[in-house]
């Protein structure tokens, strides 16, 4: 069986594609998301858990950090 390699890339928000591995609809958000390495094929977090649990944890951490900053300084821009 071919080894599946996943990568975190910055999602441009333009797509709402099905997961490249299981075909389910993904709920992509802006910013870092899971993709098949070397492609722009979205991968859902369930499949991510199977093939790259470490990357899914990283994504969760990134989301938590973003929410934390929004809660602390939400709405304020730096300009
Ligand atoms: Zn999937």
PDB file of the backbone (N, CA, C, O) and the ligand in Angstrom, with CONECT records:
HET     ZN  A 101       1
ATOM      1  N   UNK A   1       0.840  -1.198   0.000  1.00  0.00           N
ATOM      2  CA  UNK A   1       0.000   0.000   0.000  1.00  0.00           C
ATOM      3  C   UNK A   1       0.871   1.244   0.000  1.00  0.00           C
ATOM      4  O   UNK A   1       1.858   1.348   0.729  1.00  0.00           O
ATOM      5  N   UNK A   2       0.473   2.168  -0.835  1.00  0.00           N
ATOM      6  CA  UNK A   2       1.250   3.411  -0.949  1.00  0.00           C
ATOM      7  C   UNK A   2       1.165   4.212   0.338  1.00  0.00           C
ATOM      8  O   UNK A   2       0.093   4.361   0.924  1.00  0.00           O
ATOM      9  N   UNK A   3       2.290   4.716   0.763  1.00  0.00           N
ATOM     10  CA  UNK A   3       2.284   5.519   1.976  1.00  0.00           C
ATOM     11  C   UNK A   3       1.692   6.890   1.678  1.00  0.00           C
ATOM     12  O   UNK A   3       2.042   7.552   0.702  1.00  0.00           O
ATOM     13  N   UNK A   4       0.788   7.284   2.553  1.00  0.00           N
ATOM     14  CA  UNK A   4       0.133   8.575   2.368  1.00  0.00           C
ATOM     15  C   UNK A   4       0.853   9.625   3.190  1.00  0.00           C
ATOM     16  O   UNK A   4       0.981   9.504   4.408  1.00  0.00           O
ATOM     17  N   UNK A   5       1.322  10.657   2.506  1.00  0.00           N
ATOM     18  CA  UNK A   5       2.037  11.734   3.187  1.00  0.00           C
ATOM     19  C   UNK A   5       1.175  12.982   3.163  1.00  0.00           C
ATOM     20  O   UNK A   5       0.705  13.415   2.111  1.00  0.00           O
ATOM     21  N   UNK A   6       0.977  13.546   4.336  1.00  0.00           N
ATOM     22  CA  UNK A   6       0.163  14.752   4.434  1.00  0.00           C
ATOM     23  C   UNK A   6       1.041  15.947   4.761  1.00  0.00           C
ATOM     24  O   UNK A   6       2.150  15.800   5.273  1.00  0.00           O
ATOM     25  N   UNK A   7       0.532  17.118   4.461  1.00  0.00           N
ATOM     26  CA  UNK A   7       1.267  18.344   4.741  1.00  0.00           C
ATOM     27  C   UNK A   7       0.286  19.417   5.178  1.00  0.00           C
ATOM     28  O   UNK A   7      -0.870  19.430   4.756  1.00  0.00           O
ATOM     29  N   UNK A   8       0.762  20.317   6.027  1.00  0.00           N
ATOM     30  CA  UNK A   8      -0.041  21.481   6.391  1.00  0.00           C
ATOM     31  C   UNK A   8       0.333  22.617   5.462  1.00  0.00           C
ATOM     32  O   UNK A   8       1.502  22.983   5.336  1.00  0.00           O
ATOM     33  N   UNK A   9      -0.683  23.170   4.813  1.00  0.00           N
ATOM     34  CA  UNK A   9      -0.430  24.323   3.943  1.00  0.00           C
ATOM     35  C   UNK A   9      -1.459  25.394   4.242  1.00  0.00           C
ATOM     36  O   UNK A   9      -2.496  25.144   4.856  1.00  0.00           O
ATOM     37  N   UNK A  10      -1.139  26.593   3.790  1.00  0.00           N
ATOM     38  CA  UNK A  10      -2.021  27.712   4.039  1.00  0.00           C
ATOM     39  C   UNK A  10      -3.174  27.666   3.041  1.00  0.00           C
ATOM     40  O   UNK A  10      -2.972  27.846   1.840  1.00  0.00           O
ATOM     41  N   UNK A  11      -4.381  27.425   3.543  1.00  0.00           N
ATOM     42  CA  UNK A  11      -5.542  27.329   2.660  1.00  0.00           C
ATOM     43  C   UNK A  11      -5.952  28.719   2.189  1.00  0.00           C
ATOM     44  O   UNK A  11      -6.015  29.662   2.978  1.00  0.00           O
ATOM     45  N   UNK A  12      -6.232  28.832   0.888  1.00  0.00           N
ATOM     46  CA  UNK A  12      -6.592  30.148   0.353  1.00  0.00           C
ATOM     47  C   UNK A  12      -8.090  30.418   0.432  1.00  0.00           C
ATOM     48  O   UNK A  12      -8.560  31.436  -0.076  1.00  0.00           O
ATOM     49  N   UNK A  13      -8.843  29.524   1.059  1.00  0.00           N
ATOM     50  CA  UNK A  13     -10.282  29.704   1.287  1.00  0.00           C
ATOM     51  C   UNK A  13     -11.126  29.570   0.037  1.00  0.00           C
ATOM     52  O   UNK A  13     -12.349  29.693   0.118  1.00  0.00           O
ATOM     53  N   UNK A  14     -10.528  29.323  -1.109  1.00  0.00           N
ATOM     54  CA  UNK A  14     -11.300  29.346  -2.353  1.00  0.00           C
ATOM     55  C   UNK A  14     -12.057  28.053  -2.580  1.00  0.00           C
ATOM     56  O   UNK A  14     -13.030  28.038  -3.334  1.00  0.00           O
ATOM     57  N   UNK A  15     -11.640  26.972  -1.950  1.00  0.00           N
ATOM     58  CA  UNK A  15     -12.226  25.684  -2.289  1.00  0.00           C
ATOM     59  C   UNK A  15     -13.064  25.120  -1.155  1.00  0.00           C
ATOM     60  O   UNK A  15     -12.865  25.451   0.015  1.00  0.00           O
ATOM     61  N   UNK A  16     -13.996  24.270  -1.524  1.00  0.00           N
ATOM     62  CA  UNK A  16     -14.788  23.539  -0.531  1.00  0.00           C
ATOM     63  C   UNK A  16     -14.872  22.107  -1.028  1.00  0.00           C
ATOM     64  O   UNK A  16     -15.957  21.554  -1.212  1.00  0.00           O
ATOM     65  N   UNK A  17     -13.698  21.518  -1.243  1.00  0.00           N
ATOM     66  CA  UNK A  17     -13.601  20.225  -1.897  1.00  0.00           C
ATOM     67  C   UNK A  17     -13.891  19.079  -0.948  1.00  0.00           C
ATOM     68  O   UNK A  17     -13.853  19.232   0.273  1.00  0.00           O
ATOM     69  N   UNK A  18     -14.184  17.921  -1.538  1.00  0.00           N
ATOM     70  CA  UNK A  18     -14.299  16.708  -0.741  1.00  0.00           C
ATOM     71  C   UNK A  18     -12.909  16.250  -0.343  1.00  0.00           C
ATOM     72  O   UNK A  18     -11.917  16.566  -0.999  1.00  0.00           O
ATOM     73  N   UNK A  19     -12.859  15.494   0.753  1.00  0.00           N
ATOM     74  CA  UNK A  19     -11.594  14.928   1.203  1.00  0.00           C
ATOM     75  C   UNK A  19     -10.999  14.034   0.114  1.00  0.00           C
ATOM     76  O   UNK A  19     -11.704  13.230  -0.495  1.00  0.00           O
ATOM     77  N   UNK A  20      -9.710  14.182  -0.119  1.00  0.00           N
ATOM     78  CA  UNK A  20      -9.050  13.415  -1.175  1.00  0.00           C
ATOM     79  C   UNK A  20      -8.954  11.938  -0.837  1.00  0.00           C
ATOM     80  O   UNK A  20      -8.747  11.118  -1.732  1.00  0.00           O
ATOM     81  N   UNK A  21      -9.097  11.580   0.422  1.00  0.00           N
ATOM     82  CA  UNK A  21      -8.923  10.186   0.832  1.00  0.00           C
ATOM     83  C   UNK A  21     -10.246   9.453   1.021  1.00  0.00           C
ATOM     84  O   UNK A  21     -10.386   8.316   0.572  1.00  0.00           O
ATOM     85  N   UNK A  22     -11.224  10.087   1.681  1.00  0.00           N
ATOM     86  CA  UNK A  22     -12.465   9.366   1.972  1.00  0.00           C
ATOM     87  C   UNK A  22     -13.654   9.910   1.189  1.00  0.00           C
ATOM     88  O   UNK A  22     -14.706   9.273   1.152  1.00  0.00           O
ATOM     89  N   UNK A  23     -13.508  11.076   0.562  1.00  0.00           N
ATOM     90  CA  UNK A  23     -14.565  11.613  -0.272  1.00  0.00           C
ATOM     91  C   UNK A  23     -15.637  12.392   0.468  1.00  0.00           C
ATOM     92  O   UNK A  23     -16.558  12.933  -0.145  1.00  0.00           O
ATOM     93  N   UNK A  24     -15.514  12.447   1.800  1.00  0.00           N
ATOM     94  CA  UNK A  24     -16.497  13.244   2.542  1.00  0.00           C
ATOM     95  C   UNK A  24     -16.231  14.726   2.341  1.00  0.00           C
ATOM     96  O   UNK A  24     -15.115  15.142   2.028  1.00  0.00           O
ATOM     97  N   UNK A  25     -17.281  15.511   2.529  1.00  0.00           N
ATOM     98  CA  UNK A  25     -17.105  16.953   2.432  1.00  0.00           C
ATOM     99  C   UNK A  25     -16.226  17.429   3.592  1.00  0.00           C
ATOM    100  O   UNK A  25     -16.373  16.989   4.732  1.00  0.00           O
ATOM    101  N   UNK A  26     -15.332  18.320   3.271  1.00  0.00           N
ATOM    102  CA  UNK A  26     -14.506  18.915   4.310  1.00  0.00           C
ATOM    103  C   UNK A  26     -15.090  20.265   4.672  1.00  0.00           C
ATOM    104  O   UNK A  26     -15.879  20.834   3.917  1.00  0.00           O
ATOM    105  N   UNK A  27     -14.708  20.764   5.804  1.00  0.00           N
ATOM    106  CA  UNK A  27     -15.117  22.109   6.203  1.00  0.00           C
ATOM    107  C   UNK A  27     -13.873  22.953   6.359  1.00  0.00           C
ATOM    108  O   UNK A  27     -13.459  23.288   7.469  1.00  0.00           O
ATOM    109  N   UNK A  28     -13.286  23.289   5.226  1.00  0.00           N
ATOM    110  CA  UNK A  28     -12.017  24.007   5.289  1.00  0.00           C
ATOM    111  C   UNK A  28     -12.196  25.412   5.839  1.00  0.00           C
ATOM    112  O   UNK A  28     -13.207  26.068   5.587  1.00  0.00           O
ATOM    113  N   UNK A  29     -11.222  25.855   6.578  1.00  0.00           N
ATOM    114  CA  UNK A  29     -11.239  27.230   7.040  1.00  0.00           C
ATOM    115  C   UNK A  29      -9.977  27.907   6.536  1.00  0.00           C
ATOM    116  O   UNK A  29      -9.034  27.256   6.087  1.00  0.00           O
ATOM    117  N   UNK A  30      -9.983  29.218   6.620  1.00  0.00           N
ATOM    118  CA  UNK A  30      -8.819  29.975   6.183  1.00  0.00           C
ATOM    119  C   UNK A  30      -7.634  29.617   7.056  1.00  0.00           C
ATOM    120  O   UNK A  30      -7.781  29.253   8.222  1.00  0.00           O
ATOM    121  N   UNK A  31      -6.463  29.729   6.467  1.00  0.00           N
ATOM    122  CA  UNK A  31      -5.266  29.453   7.232  1.00  0.00           C
ATOM    123  C   UNK A  31      -4.835  28.012   7.086  1.00  0.00           C
ATOM    124  O   UNK A  31      -5.205  27.354   6.114  1.00  0.00           O
ATOM    125  N   UNK A  32      -4.065  27.510   8.024  1.00  0.00           N
ATOM    126  CA  UNK A  32      -3.479  26.184   7.872  1.00  0.00           C
ATOM    127  C   UNK A  32      -4.504  25.064   7.793  1.00  0.00           C
ATOM    128  O   UNK A  32      -5.403  24.980   8.629  1.00  0.00           O
ATOM    129  N   UNK A  33      -4.373  24.214   6.799  1.00  0.00           N
ATOM    130  CA  UNK A  33      -5.225  23.037   6.654  1.00  0.00           C
ATOM    131  C   UNK A  33      -4.384  21.858   6.184  1.00  0.00           C
ATOM    132  O   UNK A  33      -3.229  22.014   5.789  1.00  0.00           O
ATOM    133  N   UNK A  34      -4.991  20.670   6.234  1.00  0.00           N
ATOM    134  CA  UNK A  34      -4.293  19.457   5.809  1.00  0.00           C
ATOM    135  C   UNK A  34      -4.482  19.219   4.310  1.00  0.00           C
ATOM    136  O   UNK A  34      -5.587  19.335   3.779  1.00  0.00           O
ATOM    137  N   UNK A  35      -3.385  18.884   3.650  1.00  0.00           N
ATOM    138  CA  UNK A  35      -3.430  18.544   2.230  1.00  0.00           C
ATOM    139  C   UNK A  35      -2.585  17.316   1.984  1.00  0.00           C
ATOM    140  O   UNK A  35      -1.696  16.989   2.769  1.00  0.00           O
ATOM    141  N   UNK A  36      -2.875  16.624   0.863  1.00  0.00           N
ATOM    142  CA  UNK A  36      -1.957  15.587   0.407  1.00  0.00           C
ATOM    143  C   UNK A  36      -0.662  16.273   0.017  1.00  0.00           C
ATOM    144  O   UNK A  36      -0.668  17.264  -0.712  1.00  0.00           O
ATOM    145  N   UNK A  37       0.445  15.741   0.507  1.00  0.00           N
ATOM    146  CA  UNK A  37       1.731  16.372   0.238  1.00  0.00           C
ATOM    147  C   UNK A  37       1.967  16.524  -1.263  1.00  0.00           C
ATOM    148  O   UNK A  37       1.781  15.574  -2.023  1.00  0.00           O
ATOM    149  N   UNK A  38       2.369  17.696  -1.679  1.00  0.00           N
ATOM    150  CA  UNK A  38       2.666  17.948  -3.084  1.00  0.00           C
ATOM    151  C   UNK A  38       1.463  18.303  -3.925  1.00  0.00           C
ATOM    152  O   UNK A  38       1.590  18.510  -5.131  1.00  0.00           O
ATOM    153  N   UNK A  39       0.277  18.377  -3.300  1.00  0.00           N
ATOM    154  CA  UNK A  39      -0.930  18.713  -4.048  1.00  0.00           C
ATOM    155  C   UNK A  39      -1.724  19.765  -3.272  1.00  0.00           C
ATOM    156  O   UNK A  39      -1.351  20.151  -2.164  1.00  0.00           O
ATOM    157  N   UNK A  40      -2.820  20.220  -3.873  1.00  0.00           N
ATOM    158  CA  UNK A  40      -3.762  21.083  -3.162  1.00  0.00           C
ATOM    159  C   UNK A  40      -5.048  20.308  -2.906  1.00  0.00           C
ATOM    160  O   UNK A  40      -6.130  20.895  -2.897  1.00  0.00           O
ATOM    161  N   UNK A  41      -4.944  18.988  -2.698  1.00  0.00           N
ATOM    162  CA  UNK A  41      -6.104  18.154  -2.394  1.00  0.00           C
ATOM    163  C   UNK A  41      -6.335  18.148  -0.889  1.00  0.00           C
ATOM    164  O   UNK A  41      -5.496  17.678  -0.120  1.00  0.00           O
ATOM    165  N   UNK A  42      -7.480  18.674  -0.483  1.00  0.00           N
ATOM    166  CA  UNK A  42      -7.806  18.753   0.931  1.00  0.00           C
ATOM    167  C   UNK A  42      -7.989  17.372   1.545  1.00  0.00           C
ATOM    168  O   UNK A  42      -8.466  16.448   0.885  1.00  0.00           O
ATOM    169  N   UNK A  43      -7.613  17.240   2.793  1.00  0.00           N
ATOM    170  CA  UNK A  43      -7.808  15.998   3.536  1.00  0.00           C
ATOM    171  C   UNK A  43      -8.519  16.339   4.844  1.00  0.00           C
ATOM    172  O   UNK A  43      -8.124  17.268   5.549  1.00  0.00           O
ATOM    173  N   UNK A  44      -9.588  15.569   5.167  1.00  0.00           N
ATOM    174  CA  UNK A  44     -10.344  15.872   6.379  1.00  0.00           C
ATOM    175  C   UNK A  44      -9.548  15.460   7.624  1.00  0.00           C
ATOM    176  O   UNK A  44      -8.581  14.704   7.542  1.00  0.00           O
ATOM    177  N   UNK A  45      -9.979  15.974   8.760  1.00  0.00           N
ATOM    178  CA  UNK A  45      -9.205  15.727   9.980  1.00  0.00           C
ATOM    179  C   UNK A  45      -9.327  14.276  10.449  1.00  0.00           C
ATOM    180  O   UNK A  45      -8.433  13.766  11.124  1.00  0.00           O
ATOM    181  N   UNK A  46     -10.443  13.603  10.089  1.00  0.00           N
ATOM    182  CA  UNK A  46     -10.568  12.190  10.443  1.00  0.00           C
ATOM    183  C   UNK A  46      -9.479  11.370   9.743  1.00  0.00           C
ATOM    184  O   UNK A  46      -8.829  10.530  10.364  1.00  0.00           O
ATOM    185  N   UNK A  47      -9.292  11.623   8.453  1.00  0.00           N
ATOM    186  CA  UNK A  47      -8.234  10.921   7.729  1.00  0.00           C
ATOM    187  C   UNK A  47      -6.864  11.368   8.237  1.00  0.00           C
ATOM    188  O   UNK A  47      -5.929  10.570   8.310  1.00  0.00           O
ATOM    189  N   UNK A  48      -6.755  12.632   8.580  1.00  0.00           N
ATOM    190  CA  UNK A  48      -5.504  13.131   9.129  1.00  0.00           C
ATOM    191  C   UNK A  48      -5.108  12.394  10.393  1.00  0.00           C
ATOM    192  O   UNK A  48      -3.934  12.096  10.611  1.00  0.00           O
ATOM    193  N   UNK A  49      -6.108  12.101  11.229  1.00  0.00           N
ATOM    194  CA  UNK A  49      -5.837  11.360  12.463  1.00  0.00           C
ATOM    195  C   UNK A  49      -5.242   9.992  12.169  1.00  0.00           C
ATOM    196  O   UNK A  49      -4.407   9.496  12.926  1.00  0.00           O
ATOM    197  N   UNK A  50      -5.675   9.381  11.061  1.00  0.00           N
ATOM    198  CA  UNK A  50      -5.178   8.044  10.717  1.00  0.00           C
ATOM    199  C   UNK A  50      -3.753   8.085  10.188  1.00  0.00           C
ATOM    200  O   UNK A  50      -2.938   7.217  10.497  1.00  0.00           O
ATOM    201  N   UNK A  51      -3.460   9.118   9.377  1.00  0.00           N
ATOM    202  CA  UNK A  51      -2.193   9.098   8.656  1.00  0.00           C
ATOM    203  C   UNK A  51      -1.143  10.030   9.236  1.00  0.00           C
ATOM    204  O   UNK A  51       0.054   9.809   9.053  1.00  0.00           O
ATOM    205  N   UNK A  52      -1.581  11.066   9.932  1.00  0.00           N
ATOM    206  CA  UNK A  52      -0.618  12.028  10.470  1.00  0.00           C
ATOM    207  C   UNK A  52      -1.187  12.696  11.717  1.00  0.00           C
ATOM    208  O   UNK A  52      -1.443  13.901  11.715  1.00  0.00           O
ATOM    209  N   UNK A  53      -1.388  11.913  12.791  1.00  0.00           N
ATOM    210  CA  UNK A  53      -2.005  12.472  13.995  1.00  0.00           C
ATOM    211  C   UNK A  53      -1.237  13.666  14.556  1.00  0.00           C
ATOM    212  O   UNK A  53      -1.829  14.568  15.149  1.00  0.00           O
ATOM    213  N   UNK A  54       0.073  13.668  14.369  1.00  0.00           N
ATOM    214  CA  UNK A  54       0.871  14.793  14.871  1.00  0.00           C
ATOM    215  C   UNK A  54       0.493  16.105  14.197  1.00  0.00           C
ATOM    216  O   UNK A  54       0.443  17.153  14.840  1.00  0.00           O
ATOM    217  N   UNK A  55       0.227  16.037  12.886  1.00  0.00           N
ATOM    218  CA  UNK A  55      -0.137  17.251  12.153  1.00  0.00           C
ATOM    219  C   UNK A  55      -1.502  17.756  12.585  1.00  0.00           C
ATOM    220  O   UNK A  55      -1.722  18.964  12.670  1.00  0.00           O
ATOM    221  N   UNK A  56      -2.435  16.821  12.864  1.00  0.00           N
ATOM    222  CA  UNK A  56      -3.770  17.235  13.305  1.00  0.00           C
ATOM    223  C   UNK A  56      -3.665  17.933  14.667  1.00  0.00           C
ATOM    224  O   UNK A  56      -4.361  18.916  14.922  1.00  0.00           O
ATOM    225  N   UNK A  57      -2.797  17.422  15.529  1.00  0.00           N
ATOM    226  CA  UNK A  57      -2.589  18.074  16.823  1.00  0.00           C
ATOM    227  C   UNK A  57      -2.047  19.487  16.639  1.00  0.00           C
ATOM    228  O   UNK A  57      -2.463  20.425  17.318  1.00  0.00           O
ATOM    229  N   UNK A  58      -1.113  19.613  15.707  1.00  0.00           N
ATOM    230  CA  UNK A  58      -0.545  20.938  15.432  1.00  0.00           C
ATOM    231  C   UNK A  58      -1.626  21.909  14.967  1.00  0.00           C
ATOM    232  O   UNK A  58      -1.671  23.060  15.402  1.00  0.00           O
ATOM    233  N   UNK A  59      -2.496  21.429  14.076  1.00  0.00           N
ATOM    234  CA  UNK A  59      -3.578  22.275  13.581  1.00  0.00           C
ATOM    235  C   UNK A  59      -4.491  22.703  14.724  1.00  0.00           C
ATOM    236  O   UNK A  59      -4.906  23.860  14.798  1.00  0.00           O
ATOM    237  N   UNK A  60      -4.803  21.756  15.622  1.00  0.00           N
ATOM    238  CA  UNK A  60      -5.673  22.069  16.752  1.00  0.00           C
ATOM    239  C   UNK A  60      -5.017  23.125  17.640  1.00  0.00           C
ATOM    240  O   UNK A  60      -5.681  24.041  18.127  1.00  0.00           O
ATOM    241  N   UNK A  61      -3.720  22.989  17.843  1.00  0.00           N
ATOM    242  CA  UNK A  61      -3.003  23.974  18.645  1.00  0.00           C
ATOM    243  C   UNK A  61      -3.048  25.356  18.000  1.00  0.00           C
ATOM    244  O   UNK A  61      -3.232  26.370  18.673  1.00  0.00           O
ATOM    245  N   UNK A  62      -2.875  25.371  16.680  1.00  0.00           N
ATOM    246  CA  UNK A  62      -2.899  26.645  15.962  1.00  0.00           C
ATOM    247  C   UNK A  62      -4.265  27.311  16.098  1.00  0.00           C
ATOM    248  O   UNK A  62      -4.360  28.524  16.287  1.00  0.00           O
ATOM    249  N   UNK A  63      -5.324  26.500  16.000  1.00  0.00           N
ATOM    250  CA  UNK A  63      -6.682  27.041  16.143  1.00  0.00           C
ATOM    251  C   UNK A  63      -6.895  27.612  17.542  1.00  0.00           C
ATOM    252  O   UNK A  63      -7.425  28.711  17.706  1.00  0.00           O
ATOM    253  N   UNK A  64      -6.469  26.842  18.548  1.00  0.00           N
ATOM    254  CA  UNK A  64      -6.630  27.294  19.930  1.00  0.00           C
ATOM    255  C   UNK A  64      -5.906  28.614  20.148  1.00  0.00           C
ATOM    256  O   UNK A  64      -6.430  29.525  20.789  1.00  0.00           O
ATOM    257  N   UNK A  65      -4.700  28.705  19.608  1.00  0.00           N
ATOM    258  CA  UNK A  65      -3.910  29.921  19.779  1.00  0.00           C
ATOM    259  C   UNK A  65      -4.625  31.104  19.128  1.00  0.00           C
ATOM    260  O   UNK A  65      -4.657  32.205  19.678  1.00  0.00           O
ATOM    261  N   UNK A  66      -5.196  30.857  17.951  1.00  0.00           N
ATOM    262  CA  UNK A  66      -5.891  31.928  17.240  1.00  0.00           C
ATOM    263  C   UNK A  66      -7.100  32.400  18.050  1.00  0.00           C
ATOM    264  O   UNK A  66      -7.335  33.601  18.189  1.00  0.00           O
ATOM    265  N   UNK A  67      -7.862  31.441  18.583  1.00  0.00           N
ATOM    266  CA  UNK A  67      -9.024  31.799  19.394  1.00  0.00           C
ATOM    267  C   UNK A  67      -8.612  32.570  20.638  1.00  0.00           C
ATOM    268  O   UNK A  67      -9.283  33.517  21.048  1.00  0.00           O
ATOM    269  N   UNK A  68      -7.508  32.156  21.229  1.00  0.00           N
ATOM    270  CA  UNK A  68      -7.013  32.827  22.422  1.00  0.00           C
ATOM    271  C   UNK A  68      -6.688  34.286  22.104  1.00  0.00           C
ATOM    272  O   UNK A  68      -7.093  35.194  22.829  1.00  0.00           O
ATOM    273  N   UNK A  69      -5.960  34.496  21.021  1.00  0.00           N
ATOM    274  CA  UNK A  69      -5.590  35.859  20.661  1.00  0.00           C
ATOM    275  C   UNK A  69      -6.818  36.690  20.317  1.00  0.00           C
ATOM    276  O   UNK A  69      -6.900  37.868  20.667  1.00  0.00           O
ATOM    277  N   UNK A  70      -7.784  36.061  19.620  1.00  0.00           N
ATOM    278  CA  UNK A  70      -9.015  36.782  19.294  1.00  0.00           C
ATOM    279  C   UNK A  70      -9.742  37.206  20.561  1.00  0.00           C
ATOM    280  O   UNK A  70     -10.259  38.320  20.648  1.00  0.00           O
ATOM    281  N   UNK A  71      -9.779  36.300  21.554  1.00  0.00           N
ATOM    282  CA  UNK A  71     -10.483  36.588  22.796  1.00  0.00           C
ATOM    283  C   UNK A  71      -9.788  37.700  23.571  1.00  0.00           C
ATOM    284  O   UNK A  71     -10.438  38.528  24.210  1.00  0.00           O
ATOM    285  N   UNK A  72      -8.458  37.707  23.507  1.00  0.00           N
ATOM    286  CA  UNK A  72      -7.694  38.695  24.261  1.00  0.00           C
ATOM    287  C   UNK A  72      -7.705  40.064  23.584  1.00  0.00           C
ATOM    288  O   UNK A  72      -7.919  41.096  24.219  1.00  0.00           O
ATOM    289  N   UNK A  73      -7.468  40.036  22.277  1.00  0.00           N
ATOM    290  CA  UNK A  73      -7.298  41.284  21.562  1.00  0.00           C
ATOM    291  C   UNK A  73      -8.188  41.361  20.328  1.00  0.00           C
ATOM    292  O   UNK A  73      -7.865  42.056  19.364  1.00  0.00           O
ATOM    293  N   UNK A  74      -9.314  40.642  20.361  1.00  0.00           N
ATOM    294  CA  UNK A  74     -10.167  40.563  19.184  1.00  0.00           C
ATOM    295  C   UNK A  74     -10.613  41.933  18.696  1.00  0.00           C
ATOM    296  O   UNK A  74     -10.964  42.810  19.486  1.00  0.00           O
ATOM    297  N   UNK A  75     -10.591  42.096  17.399  1.00  0.00           N
ATOM    298  CA  UNK A  75     -11.092  43.327  16.813  1.00  0.00           C
ATOM    299  C   UNK A  75     -10.058  44.443  16.707  1.00  0.00           C
ATOM    300  O   UNK A  75     -10.252  45.410  15.971  1.00  0.00           O
ATOM    301  N   UNK A  76      -8.964  44.304  17.442  1.00  0.00           N
ATOM    302  CA  UNK A  76      -7.948  45.349  17.366  1.00  0.00           C
ATOM    303  C   UNK A  76      -6.929  45.002  16.300  1.00  0.00           C
ATOM    304  O   UNK A  76      -6.365  43.908  16.295  1.00  0.00           O
ATOM    305  N   UNK A  77      -6.703  45.922  15.416  1.00  0.00           N
ATOM    306  CA  UNK A  77      -5.656  45.703  14.444  1.00  0.00           C
ATOM    307  C   UNK A  77      -4.446  46.526  14.842  1.00  0.00           C
ATOM    308  O   UNK A  77      -4.519  47.397  15.709  1.00  0.00           O
ATOM    309  N   UNK A  78      -3.355  46.238  14.201  1.00  0.00           N
ATOM    310  CA  UNK A  78      -2.097  46.857  14.637  1.00  0.00           C
ATOM    311  C   UNK A  78      -1.810  48.163  13.922  1.00  0.00           C
ATOM    312  O   UNK A  78      -0.803  48.813  14.200  1.00  0.00           O
ATOM    313  N   UNK A  79      -2.684  48.557  13.001  1.00  0.00           N
ATOM    314  CA  UNK A  79      -2.365  49.791  12.270  1.00  0.00           C
ATOM    315  C   UNK A  79      -3.003  51.018  12.892  1.00  0.00           C
ATOM    316  O   UNK A  79      -2.826  52.128  12.389  1.00  0.00           O
TER     317      UNK A  79
HETATM  318 ZN    ZN A 101     -11.235  12.051   4.834  1.00  0.00          ZN
END
